[in-house]
Amino acid sequence: MVKTFETPLTRKSRSILEAKQISNPGSPYNLAYKYNFEYAVVFNIVLWLMIVLALAVIVISYNLWNMDPGYDSIIYRMTNQKIRMD
């Protein structure tokens, strides 16, 4: 069975003079949302967390870079041709 369309296919266009939708119907003014006082709290938490993480990465990297392997571990002894007995 073939479907038939009773209405012709038309393109709906928007008018330039059409009234805009108001996001806040209670106020006719274009006001921003009220300031949330938790923004400062979240900003401080994220800021100090990033500073602490950056310092932790710097300290860990510095300590790994300057670590003395010691050359007296069992791994170093087993890779030599002869095992040192101390």
C-alpha positions as CSV (number, residue, x, y, z in Angstrom):
1,M,0.0,0.0,0.0
2,V,1.3,3.4,-1.0
3,K,1.0,6.3,1.5
4,T,-0.5,9.5,0.1
5,F,0.1,12.9,1.6
6,E,-2.9,15.2,1.8
7,T,-0.9,18.3,2.5
8,P,1.7,19.6,0.1
9,L,5.3,19.6,1.2
10,T,6.1,23.1,2.3
11,R,9.0,24.6,4.0
12,K,8.3,26.6,7.2
13,S,10.4,29.7,7.5
14,R,11.0,31.9,10.5
15,S,10.2,35.5,10.4
16,I,12.8,38.1,11.4
17,L,10.1,40.1,13.2
18,E,9.0,37.1,15.3
19,A,9.1,37.7,19.0
20,K,12.0,36.1,20.9
21,Q,11.5,33.5,23.5
22,I,12.2,34.8,27.0
23,S,14.2,32.4,29.1
24,N,13.1,34.0,32.3
25,P,9.4,34.7,31.9
26,G,9.1,36.4,35.3
27,S,11.4,39.2,34.3
28,P,11.3,41.2,31.0
29,Y,15.0,42.2,31.5
30,N,17.9,40.2,30.2
31,L,19.4,39.4,33.6
32,A,22.1,36.9,34.4
33,Y,21.5,34.1,36.9
34,K,22.1,34.9,40.5
35,Y,25.7,34.5,41.7
36,N,26.3,31.3,43.5
37,F,28.7,31.8,46.4
38,E,30.1,28.3,46.1
39,Y,32.1,29.4,43.1
40,A,34.8,30.8,45.3
41,V,34.9,27.6,47.4
42,V,35.2,25.4,44.3
43,F,37.9,27.7,42.8
44,N,40.0,27.6,46.0
45,I,39.7,23.8,46.2
46,V,40.8,23.3,42.6
47,L,43.5,25.9,42.8
48,W,45.2,24.5,45.9
49,L,44.8,21.0,44.7
50,M,46.6,21.8,41.4
51,I,49.4,23.6,43.3
52,V,49.8,20.7,45.7
53,L,49.8,18.1,42.8
54,A,52.3,20.2,40.8
55,L,54.6,20.5,43.8
56,A,54.3,16.7,44.5
57,V,55.3,15.9,40.9
58,I,58.3,18.3,41.1
59,V,59.5,16.8,44.4
60,I,59.0,13.2,43.3
61,S,60.8,13.9,40.0
62,Y,63.7,15.6,41.7
63,N,64.1,12.7,44.2
64,L,64.0,10.1,41.4
65,W,66.5,12.1,39.3
66,N,69.0,12.3,42.2
67,M,68.5,8.8,43.6
68,D,71.7,6.9,44.1
69,P,71.2,3.3,43.0
70,G,74.0,2.2,45.3
71,Y,75.3,-0.5,43.1
72,D,75.3,-3.0,46.0
73,S,71.8,-4.4,45.5
74,I,71.3,-8.0,44.6
75,I,70.3,-7.1,41.1
76,Y,73.6,-5.4,40.4
77,R,75.5,-8.3,42.0
78,M,73.8,-10.9,39.9
79,T,74.4,-9.1,36.6
80,N,78.2,-9.1,37.1
81,Q,80.3,-12.0,35.7
82,K,81.5,-12.9,39.2
83,I,79.5,-12.4,42.3
84,R,81.1,-10.1,44.9
85,M,81.1,-11.5,48.4
86,D,81.3,-8.7,51.0
